[in-house]
């Protein structure tokens, strides 16, 4: 499973590079040539959503997520592992399941209604960007379960 997630993390990095290029192009066309595109601006928002949402699982994997390190750093390794295990079981996995459940209906409704941008010249198929939310939390749940398995093993070894 780690290799699949690594490919999505690499894809996210490539999308981020494309997003930077797109923003530079859009800014130059708007300010130097007085032309712009609603569709390009919406594409920027959609790609930004993708980068942020898909980075959640990567941040979790790299152990760079937000927590109160002022207390956590003073705990023993065994207590840190216990905190991580409990937090994953009580918060990350249930919250991810809730977002996946709600996000699926949210995306499905958008697809069934053929939701599109309300701006003239905007993007169609809004369900695509809405699908990033539940998908990102599938990745987070998979990463959390993988981490949980490792941390339980480490806890037992202590």
ZIWOHU-V915142 format. One record per residue. N is the residue number from 1. RES is the residue in one small letter. OMEGA is omega as a letter, one per 20 degrees, with the letter a starting at -180 (none if undefined). Layout:
[[N	RES	OMEGA] [N	RES	OMEGA]]
This chain:
[[1	x	a] [2	x	a] [3	x	r] [4	x	r] [5	x	r] [6	x	r] [7	x	r] [8	x	r] [9	x	r] [10	x	r] [11	x	r] [12	x	r] [13	x	r] [14	x	r] [15	x	r] [16	x	r] [17	x	r] [18	x	r] [19	x	r] [20	x	r] [21	x	r] [22	x	r] [23	x	r] [24	x	r] [25	x	a] [26	x	a] [27	x	r] [28	x	a] [29	x	a] [30	x	a] [31	x	a] [32	x	a] [33	x	r] [34	x	r] [35	x	a] [36	x	a] [37	x	r] [38	x	a] [39	x	r] [40	x	r] [41	x	r] [42	x	r] [43	x	r] [44	x	a] [45	x	a] [46	x	r] [47	x	r] [48	x	r] [49	x	a] [50	x	a] [51	x	a] [52	x	a] [53	x	a] [54	x	r] [55	x	a] [56	x	a] [57	x	r] [58	x	r] [59	x	r] [60	x	a] [61	x	a] [62	x	r] [63	x	a] [64	x	a] [65	x	a] [66	x	r] [67	x	a] [68	x	a] [69	x	r] [70	x	r] [71	x	a] [72	x	a] [73	x	a] [74	x	a] [75	x	r] [76	x	r] [77	x	a] [78	x	r] [79	x	r] [80	x	r] [81	x	r] [82	x	r] [83	x	r] [84	x	a] [85	x	a] [86	x	r] [87	x	r] [88	x	a] [89	x	a] [90	x	a] [91	x	a] [92	x	a] [93	x	r] [94	x	r] [95	x	r] [96	x	r] [97	x	r] [98	x	r] [99	x	r] [100	x	a] [101	x	a] [102	x	a] [103	x	r] [104	x	r] [105	x	r] [106	x	r] [107	x	a] [108	x	r] [109	x	r] [110	x	r] [111	x	a] [112	x	r] [113	x	a] [114	x	a] [115	x	r] [116	x	r] [117	x	r] [118	x	r] [119	x	r] [120	x	a] [121	x	r] [122	x	a] [123	x	r] [124	x	r] [125	x	a] [126	x	a] [127	x	a] [128	x	a] [129	x	r] [130	x	r] [131	x	r] [132	x	a] [133	x	r] [134	x	r] [135	x	r] [136	x	a] [137	x	r] [138	x	r] [139	x	r] [140	x	r] [141	x	r] [142	x	r] [143	x	r] [144	x	r] [145	x	r] [146	x	r] [147	x	r] [148	x	r] [149	x	r] [150	x	a] [151	x	r] [152	x	r] [153	x	r] [154	x	r] [155	x	r] [156	x	a] [157	x	a] [158	x	none]]
